[in-house]
Amino acid sequence: IPELKINGQNWKEHCVKILEVMQIQNVEQVLVGMKPKPRPGSNELKEWLKSSGTTDSILMWNMPNSIFLCIKHYETAHEMFNYLVTTYGNPNPTSIPVKCVSTPAEQLSTGKDKPKGTNGECKYA
């Protein structure tokens, strides 16, 4: 994943790669808000927290500190992603259902067989 530039110049490429990795990790629904945080005490909370931690890590490790400082106060990766979308991409972000597929990481690095649903484009750009 290319690090997001401070000026957002590479947002489209960054967004595509973020979504591809989220699909591979099977956490894209958490990122785009299709799988909201369950109520405390629910059976789904433990799994959601694990998925949320994965999405947080993927987002935060691929941006400069100056951008991270703008989003670190948000409670969920979905809120962080919406900030990035609003700042660098589409001014009206929406959550969309996505078919998650398992694609080996090596296929992504060669550019072959990109996960379905991305088509090399960011729906949030």
N, C-alpha and C positions, 0 to 999 in steps of 0.2 A: 504494500500500500504506500503510495507516495505521501509524504507528510504534507498536510494542508498548508499552503503558503499564507502568510499573514494577510495579504491583500486578496486572498480567495481566487487568484488567477487560475489555479488548477482545480477548482471545486468540482467540475464535472467529472474529471478523471478520478479524483479522490473519492467522490461519492460512489461512482461505479465500483471501485475496488472495495470500499467499505461494505457495500451491499453484497458483493460477491462473497466476501469473507464471512459476513453475517449469515448468508445462506448456507455456506459450508459448515459453519458451527451450529446451524439450526437455531439461531437466535434472532433472525430478522424480524419476526413478529413482535418481539419485545422492543426492538429498536423503533419500529414504525408505529407502535402503539396498538397493534392488533391483539396483543396479549398484555392487558394492564395488570398492575400489581394486585394480587389477591388480598383478601382481608386477612388481618392477623389471626393466627390460629387455624387457618384453612390448610388442607392437605397439599394444596398446590403452591403454597408460599415458599417452601424450601427449594423446590425446583425453579421457581421464578427467580429467587434470589441468586441462584447459581447462574442462570441465564443472564440476569441483569449484570452480574459481576463480569461476565465474559464480554458483554456489549460495552460496558464502561471501559474495560481495559483496552479493547480494540480501538475505541474512539480516542481515548486519552493518549495512547502511545503513538498516535499518528498525527499529532498537531504540535505546533510550537507552544511554549509555556504561556506566551501572551494571550493566545486564544483559550488555552485551558483555564486561565485565571478568570475569563469571562463566563465560563460555563460550569465551573466546579461547584457552585452553590445549588445547581439544579438537583432535584432528588432522584430523577431517573434518567437513563440513557435516552429515552424517548424525548424528554424535555430538552436534553443537551442537543440531540439531533435536530429538533425543531428550531432551536436557536441557530444552529449552523445553516439549516435550510433557509430560514428567514433572512439571515445575514448575507449568505453567499449564493443562494439559489432562488428557487421559486418563492415569491412573497406570500403565497397561500398554501403552505404545506398541508398535505392530507395523508391520512393513513390509507394504505391500499393492501388488499390481500395479496400475498405472494406465495407461489408454489415453491416450497423449499426442496432443493435437490441436493444429493450428495455428489460432489465433483471432486476428484482427487486434486490436491493442491498443485501437483506437477502439471496438470492440464491447464490450470490457470496461468502458470508461469510461462507456458509456451503459447498462450493465447488461443488454444484449441478448446472446443467444447465448453464455452462459457455457460454458467448456470442459466437455466431457463428463467425468463422473467426480467433479465437485465438487458439482453441484446446489446451489450456494450454501451448502454445509455443510462443516465441517472434520471429517474422519474421525478427527482426533486431538484432538478437544475433548470 
